[in-house]
Amino acid sequence: MINWLHAVTHRPEQGWDPVPAEHAVHYAQGQWEVLDEAPLQELEDWLGGFAGKDVLDLGGGPGQFTVAMARRGARVTWHDVSANYREIVRARNPGYAIRDSLGYLEDAIRLGESAFDLVFNRICFNYSRSDRHFVQMIWKLLKPGGVGYVDTNNALFHFDELALGARLRTWLNTGTGWKIGHPFPPHGRLARLVLALPTERVVVDYSRATNDRIIFRKAR
């Protein structure tokens, strides 16, 4: 409820931006310089190539993956809450036909159910208002046979360094699924939520203890 009220009263299309311009520029520089295209190489196999595919970069941030996927031939929609990041994407786009969409993660549902061959969500899953509903929304956005990719830190990430309030919010989310702020999901929740949906193939990566990564194909 608290996160929902915040979203109602702080609208990005009305000028609110959670990412200060100076931070956006600094963060973007680092992300563009160290772009790891290994996830895209893996997704090439799942998609049969990016060329001609409709892709949603959900929580696209400074757009380094948006442009990388467009360079591989995809029709990419960038969606994020920050207009400052949007300006960076526009400035760094060398001319690909990239569509941008401004809004909270949940606002992406307006882009259309069964609209995308790939929904790509990397390191911003925790900003959703409900882990369960967010996974369901990703599934709805996919075409039958479409691919979902989610890479998120989990509740173990830097937990010992959190202030007491942040720990309490993490424990609350872990125990009840209720979210105040943006706690990371407990280890394993992402996979359980995906496996509860009609899927044809699921690959889960727990190679890092503080990170959950999953790729899945929506059932046709």
C-alpha positions as a printed Julia matrix, in Angstrom:
220×3 Matrix{Float64}:
  0.0     0.0     0.0
  2.81    2.43    0.9
  4.62    1.8    -2.38
  1.34    2.16   -4.29
  0.58    5.49   -2.62
  4.07    6.71   -3.47
  3.55    5.75   -7.11
  0.23    7.58   -7.21
  1.65   10.79   -5.77
  5.05   10.77   -7.53
  4.5    10.56  -11.27
  7.46   10.53  -13.67
  5.39   11.95  -16.53
  4.74   14.98  -14.31
  8.43   15.65  -13.72
  9.27   13.48  -10.7
 12.54   11.57  -11.17
 14.08    9.29   -8.52
 17.49    9.44  -10.22
 19.32   12.8    -9.96
 20.84   13.91  -13.24
 24.41   13.88  -11.92
 24.06   10.34  -10.59
 22.43    9.19  -13.84
 25.4    10.44  -15.87
 27.96    8.9   -13.5
 26.18    5.53  -13.32
 25.62    5.42  -17.07
 29.28    5.96  -17.79
 30.26    2.94  -15.71
 27.53    0.7   -17.13
 28.34    1.51  -20.74
 32.07    0.98  -20.18
 31.72   -2.49  -18.65
 28.82   -3.89  -20.67
 28.77   -7.68  -20.34
 27.13   -9.09  -23.45
 27.25  -12.69  -22.2
 23.51  -12.65  -21.33
 22.71  -11.51  -24.87
 24.82  -14.26  -26.39
 22.87  -16.78  -24.29
 19.56  -15.24  -25.3
 20.53  -15.45  -28.98
 20.13  -19.21  -28.66
 16.78  -18.97  -26.86
 15.38  -16.55  -29.43
 16.96  -17.94  -32.56
 18.64  -14.56  -32.96
 17.54  -11.03  -32.12
 16.84   -9.91  -35.69
 13.2    -8.92  -36.1
 12.27   -9.72  -32.49
 10.15   -7.45  -30.32
 12.04   -6.85  -27.07
 11.17   -5.0   -23.87
 14.08   -3.76  -21.76
 12.07   -3.51  -18.55
 13.82   -1.17  -16.14
 16.31   -0.28  -18.87
 18.22    2.36  -16.89
 20.91    4.09  -18.97
 20.1     1.82  -21.91
 23.32   -0.05  -22.51
 21.43   -3.31  -23.09
 18.67   -1.53  -25.01
 21.14   -0.33  -27.63
 23.08   -3.62  -27.63
 19.92   -5.57  -28.43
 18.88   -3.06  -31.09
 22.34   -3.39  -32.63
 21.67   -7.11  -32.96
 18.54   -6.37  -34.99
 15.74   -6.31  -32.41
 12.91   -3.81  -32.2
 13.48   -2.62  -28.63
 11.24   -0.77  -26.23
 13.08    0.88  -23.34
 10.93    1.29  -20.21
 12.1     2.99  -17.03
 10.92    5.44  -14.37
 13.74    7.95  -14.91
 13.53   10.7   -17.52
 17.2    11.43  -16.84
 18.07    7.92  -17.99
 15.77    8.38  -20.98
 17.78   11.4   -22.11
 20.98    9.37  -21.86
 19.5     6.58  -23.99
 18.41    9.07  -26.6
 21.84   10.73  -26.64
 23.72    7.43  -26.91
 21.46    5.82  -29.49
 23.38    5.89  -32.79
 20.17    5.85  -34.8
 18.36    2.6   -34.1
 14.55    2.61  -34.02
 14.23    2.41  -30.24
 10.91    3.24  -28.63
 10.97    4.67  -25.11
  8.31    4.39  -22.44
  8.42    6.32  -19.15
  6.82    4.89  -16.02
  7.08    2.58  -13.04
  7.83   -1.07  -13.74
  4.16   -2.01  -13.4
  3.16    0.66  -15.92
  4.71   -1.48  -18.66
  1.49   -3.5   -18.85
  0.07   -0.65  -20.95
  2.48   -1.72  -23.71
  0.21   -4.66  -24.42
 -0.22   -8.26  -23.33
  1.43  -10.88  -25.57
  3.44   -8.07  -27.19
  7.05   -9.21  -26.83
  9.35  -12.04  -27.87
 11.65  -11.15  -24.97
 11.18   -9.29  -21.7
 14.58   -8.44  -20.23
 14.71   -7.37  -16.57
 18.13   -6.95  -15.03
 19.08   -5.77  -11.5
 15.9    -3.82  -10.8
 13.39   -6.55   -9.91
 13.26   -5.3    -6.32
 11.71   -2.0    -7.44
  8.46   -3.79   -8.26
  5.58   -3.32   -5.83
  4.86   -7.06   -5.56
  7.24   -9.86   -6.51
  4.39  -12.21   -7.38
  2.39   -9.74   -9.43
  5.49   -8.51  -11.22
  6.45  -12.01  -12.38
  2.89  -12.53  -13.57
  3.02   -9.25  -15.49
  6.25  -10.25  -17.24
  4.58  -13.52  -18.26
  1.54  -11.62  -19.59
  3.71   -9.26  -21.66
  5.3   -12.2   -23.48
  3.98  -13.7   -26.68
  3.25  -17.44  -26.49
  6.69  -19.02  -26.8
  8.34  -15.74  -25.73
 11.33  -15.63  -23.41
 11.6   -13.98  -20.0
 14.95  -13.03  -18.5
 15.25  -11.85  -14.89
 18.52  -11.21  -13.06
 18.17   -9.95   -9.5
 20.16   -9.66   -6.33
 18.49  -11.59   -3.52
 17.95  -10.86    0.17
 21.49  -12.04    1.05
 23.03   -9.21   -0.96
 24.93   -6.97    1.48
 22.4    -7.92    4.18
 24.95   -7.58    7.0
 25.61   -3.99    5.94
 21.95   -2.9     6.04
 20.58   -0.55    8.66
 18.01   -2.01   11.05
 15.06   -0.51    9.16
 16.19   -2.03    5.88
 16.66   -5.41    7.57
 13.15   -5.25    8.97
 11.75   -4.49    5.51
 13.7    -7.43    4.1
 12.42   -9.77    6.82
  8.86   -8.55    6.23
  9.08   -9.24    2.5
 10.7   -12.61    3.08
  8.1   -13.72    5.6
  4.92  -12.27    4.13
  5.61  -10.99    0.61
  4.62   -7.47    1.7
  6.95   -4.77    0.45
  7.8    -1.44    2.02
 10.46    0.25   -0.04
 12.54   -1.96   -2.29
 13.84   -5.05   -0.46
 15.47   -7.77   -2.51
 13.49  -11.03   -2.82
 14.49  -14.05   -0.74
 16.68  -16.6    -2.47
 14.56  -19.01   -4.51
 11.34  -16.98   -4.63
 11.83  -15.92   -8.24
 12.09  -19.52   -9.44
  9.06  -20.6    -7.41
  6.96  -17.81   -8.9
  8.01  -18.61  -12.46
  7.49  -22.34  -12.04
  3.9   -21.67  -10.93
  3.13  -20.29  -14.4
  2.65  -22.18  -17.7
  6.19  -22.47  -19.07
  7.93  -24.8   -21.51
 11.5   -24.45  -20.31
 13.18  -22.89  -17.28
 16.86  -22.47  -16.5
 17.87  -21.16  -13.07
 21.34  -19.87  -12.23
 22.44  -19.81   -8.57
 26.16  -19.62   -9.31
 26.41  -16.53   -7.11
 24.99  -16.9    -3.6
 23.6   -13.38   -3.53
 22.04  -13.45   -6.98
 19.09  -15.27   -8.59
 18.97  -15.42  -12.39
 16.34  -17.17  -14.46
 15.48  -17.61  -18.13
 12.15  -19.15  -19.1
  9.96  -19.7   -22.12
  6.22  -19.01  -21.9
  4.11  -21.96  -22.93
  2.68  -21.76  -26.43
